[in-house]
Amino acid sequence: MTVTVRDLRPDVRADLEGFVQVRRLALPYVLFTPESVAFDVAHAHPEARLRRLVTEEDGEIIGTAQVGIAYESPEPGQGFVNVYVHPERTHRGAGALLVRTAEEHLAAAGATRLYAWVLDEPGNRAFAERFGYTASRSAHFLRLDLAHGTLPPLQDPPPGVEIRPGSDFDADPRPLFDLDTEAMADEPSDIATEFTDYAAWLDETWRHPLFSAELTSVAVIDGRPAAFSAARTDDGTLYGTVMTGTARAHRGRGLAKLAKNDSLHRARAAGYTEAFTGNDTGNGPMLAINKWFGYETCATEVRYVRELI
């Protein structure tokens, strides 16, 4: 059978479902729905030069790629290409076709360095190295059994601290944008991130169909968010923490742990049975917090890098 590559058609339901099926099989630790994939394409920032690629074999989508420019980075030319192939459709050339097409697009968009996340398995790592990519940092996917596990008991916040749901900020999310910006700037990463575009943050984060303002928890001091744990949920039973952070002035007080515990308890009460998150392997404080909650590592990925010039 001949394998072909093309852009995802976000207005075609079969395309969206095929994309999600491959991602869920290859990467079951990250939340995807057809609606979220279509939303990402429709609301991508123009500077991201975002493309969703798929490979087909006999009309079946067997591979996917998320390709673009990290426009939030203060360093220009940082591109990303993340390729995932149906686990039962490997060794057919789908991955190689996606990588070549992605690299051509990114080179034309001005990328000078490419980053790719690769699951830490010998075949995947050898594939990346065959294309000239070099291993860099790593990160863990973590899973928590909300249905049968035991969460730490809820604790009363210290004096002067209030725990509130993110939905309390629906009228004006700007304070959460400011906190997210500060926390993200200190996240371990190969690519520095600076959120400067509030309108883009509203589109890509606050209004994202997977984002749950109701299950996001915020520690508030003097009326201002001091720490938060941001939640996403799928259309079933999966809950994910996509960011937990604390303002620099309030670190070391356990506020992130308080916010995350509140969010996890409310997610379980709402019927979610599995919780996922991810941490850079160098982020010792957050890994310790997640271990305290009972999260266990379910997979590891390695970031690979290739210089184009």
N, C-alpha and C positions, 0 to 999 in steps of 0.2 A: 504494500500500500504506500502511496505517496503522502508525505507529511508536508503541509503548507502552513504559512504564517500570515496573519492579517491582524488588523485592529479589532478589538472587541466592539460589537455594535450595542451600545447601551440602551437602545430602544427596542432590542429584540430579546424577549424574555428567555428564549432557549439559550442565547449567548450568556446572559447573566447567570442562569442556573448552571450551565456548563462550567463557567469560570468558578463559581462558588463550590461546585462539587469537587473540582480538582484541588482547590485550596483547602477545603475541609479534610480531604483525604491525605494530602501532603503535609498540612499544617493545622492539625486539629486543636491547637492551643490558642489560636487567634480567631476572633469572632468575625464572620462574614455573613452577609445576607445579599440576595439579589438587589434589594433596595439600597443597601449601603454601597455596593459596587457602582451602581448607576449614579448615586449621589456624588461619589468621589470624582467620577468623570465629569459630571455636569458642573461641579463647583470647584474644580481645580483652578488654582491661580494661574494666570497666563504665563508668568515667569517660571512656573514649575515645568513647563513643556511636557506635561504628563501624557503618557500613553499606556493603555492596557492592551497588551498583545496576547493573542492566543494562537496555538498551533492545532491544526485539525488533521485527523486521519479518517478517511471514509466518512466524513461528515460529523465525526465526534471530536469535541474539544478534549485534547489530551495534555495540553501544556499551557501555562500562563506566565506572563511577565508583567511586573509593575516597573515602569521606567520613567525617570524624570530628573529634574534638577532640584537640589536642595536650596530653594530660593531664600529660605529663612537664614541661611548661613552667611556670616559676614565675609567669608572667603568665597569668591566667585569660582565657578567652574566645577563645583562638586556634584557629580552625577550619581545616580543609583540605578541598579538593575537587579531585581529580585525575581528569580526564575523558580517555578515549581511545576513538576511534571507528575501526572497521574502515576502512582506507585506501580501500577500494573502495565504501564505503557512506556517504560523507560527503554533506553538503548535502541531508539528508533530515529534518532536525529532531531527530536523535537526541542530538546534543551539547547543544542548547538545552534539551531535555526533562530531560536529566540534571542540568544546571546548576540549573534552576529547582527541581527536586525536592530536590537536595542543599542548596541555600540555605534552603529552607523547613525542612528537618530541622535544620540547624545553627543557624538563628535560634531555633528552639524549644528547642534544647539550650543556649542562652545564649551563643552565639558573637557576638563583637563585631567581629572582624576575620577575613577569610577569605584563605587562601593557596592558590594553584594553580600547579603546574608546567606549563609550556607549551613544547612543542618550538619552537625558534627558526626558525620558518618564517612567511612573511608571512600566510598564511591563518589559522594558529593564533593568531598575535598579534592579528590583527584581530578574531577571534572573542572572545578574552578582553576586549579593549578595548570591544567592543560591549556587554558585560555590566557595564561600569563598573569593570573591573580595571585597575590601573596597574602598569607594569613595575617590578621591583625588581632584585635580584641575579640572577646567572646561574651556571650550572655546566656542566661538560663531561662527557660520557660518553667513556670511553677504552677502546680495544681493543688487545690484544696477541695476536699470533699465536704461540701456544705450540707448535704443531706444526712450524712452519717458521722461526720467529724464533730469535734467539740471545740467550739470557739471560746476564747477567754471571756470571762464575764464582763459585762459592761461596767465601766467605772464612771463615777461622777467626775466631771471636769473640775480642775482647780478653780479657786475663786477668781472671778473676773473673766473666765472663759466660758463661752457658750457654744454648744454643738448644734449646727443648723443644717437642714438639707440645702443642696445647691439650688433647688427650685425657689427658695426664698429670694434669690437674686435674679429672678426672671425679668423683672422690670429694669434692672441695670446690672448686667454681668461684668461691667468694666473692672470692678475691684478683683474679681476672680481672674480676669485677663492679666492684670498687673501681677498678681501672685504667681500665676502659671509662668509668666515671663521670667520672673526672678528665680523660681525653682528650676525651670528648664535650663537656664544658663549655667547651673551648677551640676547638671547631670553628666556623668562620665560618658564620653562619646568621641568618636573620630571626627565627627562633624559638629562644630559649634553651631548653636541655634540661638537666634535672637528674634523673638516675636516683636515686631514693630507695627504690624498692620492689624489693627483691631477689627476692621471689617472682615478681613480674611479669616481671623481667628473665630469670629462669630459663625462664618460659613462652614469652616472646616472642623470646628470643635463643638461649639455650643449648639449649633443647629443640626449636627450630624445625626442621622436617624438611629444610630446605635447608642448615642450618648444618653445617659439617664440622669437628668438634673435631680430627679426625685431620690435616687439612690446615691448620688454624690453627697459627701458629708464635708462640712466646713467648720473649722474651729475659729470662732470670732472673738476678738478682743477689742474693746472700745469701739464696737461697730464695724471693725475692719477685719476681713479674712486674714488669719495668721497661719493657717495650715489647712490642707484639703486632701481628700482622696476622691479622685474622679472615676466614675463608673460608666461602663458600657454594658449593654445587655443585647442578646439576640432575640429572635422571635420564638424562642423555646425556653430552655432551662439554664442557659449559660450566662454567667456574669463575669466581667473582666475589669480589673483595675488598670487603667491606662496611665495614671500619673498620681503619685502621692508626694507631697512636698510641703515645706515649711518656709516661711519668710526668714531671712537670715537673722533678723533681730530676735526671733523667738525660738531658735533651734536649741536642742538640748533639754527641752521641757516635756517631751513625750507627746506633743500635740498631734503629730502625724499618726502615731499609733492610736490615739483616741479617735481621730476622725475615721481611720480605716476600720477600726473595730465597730464603730457605729454603722458604717456603710455595710459591712459584712453581715451584721445582725439583721439589718433591715432587708438585705437581699435574701437572706434565708427565710425570713418571715414572709417575703413576697413570693416564695416558691421556687427560687433558683437553687439548683442542686450542685452545680460545679462552679468553682471560682478559678480564674486563671490570671496570671500576671507575668511580668518578665523583668529581669534585673541584669544589668551589666555585672560580670563576675568581679569587677573591681569595686562595686558599690556595696561595701561591707555593711554599713549601717542599715540599708534597706533590706539586704539579705537576712540580717539578724532579726529585723522586725517580722519579716515574712515567715521565718522559721518559728518564731514565737507564736504566730497564728496557727502554725501547723501545715504550712505549704510544703510540698515536696517537689524536688526537681523532676520534671517529666521529659525534658529534652534540653539539649544545648545547641546553640548555633554559633558559628564563627563568622566574623566579618572579614571578607577578603577585599583587597585593594589592588587596583591596576592604574598605573600612570599612562595617560595617553600621549603626553609629550614630555 
